[in-house]
């Protein structure tokens, strides 16, 4: 499993549309066999910042599988207006240091 983190900075006038468009786009993430889970969070200290976290079966599953699928085309159509607001987009592998209560 690989985790993708994408950090956005969205200005105030676009925040409601951003949240709405991602709610719709998330349906296409769930429809992908490569997407295991996702979450979109908003920073409590500065509401302009959002973090999208997506668990993929693999980096290849994301970059080749999902991105060449019909689900990606529909997903991308909804989120494309926000790509200029991306401050960072990276893939991370899990380490043995984990915990959960």
C-alpha positions in Angstrom: 0.0 0.0 0.0 1.1 3.6 -0.8 -0.4 6.7 0.7 -0.7 9.9 -1.4 -0.9 13.2 0.3 -2.0 16.3 -1.6 -2.0 19.7 0.2 -4.2 22.5 -1.2 -4.4 26.1 -0.3 -7.9 27.3 -1.3 -8.9 30.9 -1.0 -12.2 31.8 0.7 -14.4 32.4 -2.3 -13.7 28.9 -3.7 -13.9 26.8 -0.5 -17.6 25.8 -0.7 -17.2 24.8 -4.4 -14.0 22.9 -3.6 -15.7 20.9 -0.9 -18.7 20.2 -3.1 -16.6 19.2 -6.1 -14.5 16.8 -4.0 -17.5 15.2 -2.5 -18.7 14.4 -6.0 -15.2 13.4 -7.2 -14.7 11.0 -4.3 -17.3 8.7 -5.8 -14.9 8.0 -8.6 -12.1 7.3 -6.2 -14.3 4.7 -4.5 -15.2 3.2 -7.9 -11.5 2.5 -8.6 -10.2 -0.9 -7.6 -6.8 0.7 -6.9 -8.2 3.2 -4.2 -8.4 1.6 -0.8 -9.5 4.6 1.2 -9.5 8.4 1.1 -10.2 11.4 3.3 -10.2 15.2 2.8 -9.4 17.2 5.9 -9.4 21.0 6.5 -6.9 22.7 8.7 -8.3 24.1 12.0 -5.6 26.7 12.4 -6.0 28.1 8.9 -9.1 27.2 6.9 -7.4 27.8 3.6 -5.4 24.5 3.9 -6.8 21.1 3.0 -5.1 17.8 3.0 -6.3 15.0 0.7 -5.1 11.5 1.8 -5.6 8.6 -0.5 -4.5 5.0 0.2 -3.6 3.2 -3.1 -2.9 -0.5 -3.6 0.4 0.6 -5.1 2.1 3.6 -6.7 1.7 1.8 -10.1 -2.0 1.2 -9.4 -2.4 4.9 -8.9 -0.2 6.2 -11.7 -0.9 3.7 -14.4 -4.1 1.9 -13.3 -6.3 4.7 -12.0 -4.9 7.4 -14.2 -5.7 5.4 -17.4 -9.2 4.6 -16.2 -12.6 6.1 -17.0 -12.9 6.9 -13.3 -9.9 9.1 -13.5 -11.4 11.1 -16.4 -14.5 11.8 -14.4 -12.5 12.5 -11.2 -10.1 14.9 -13.0 -12.9 16.8 -14.7 -14.2 17.8 -11.2 -10.9 18.6 -9.5 -8.9 20.1 -12.4 -10.0 23.7 -11.4 -8.1 23.3 -8.2 -4.7 21.9 -9.5 -3.1 25.4 -9.4 -3.9 25.4 -5.6 -1.8 22.3 -5.0 1.2 23.1 -2.8 2.5 19.5 -2.6 1.5 16.1 -4.0 3.6 13.1 -3.0 3.5 9.3 -2.4 4.6 7.9 0.9 5.2 4.3 2.1 4.3 3.2 5.5 6.9 2.6 8.1 6.8 0.2 11.1 6.0 3.2 13.4 2.3 3.1 13.6 -0.4 3.0 16.3 -4.1 3.4 16.8 -6.3 3.4 19.9 
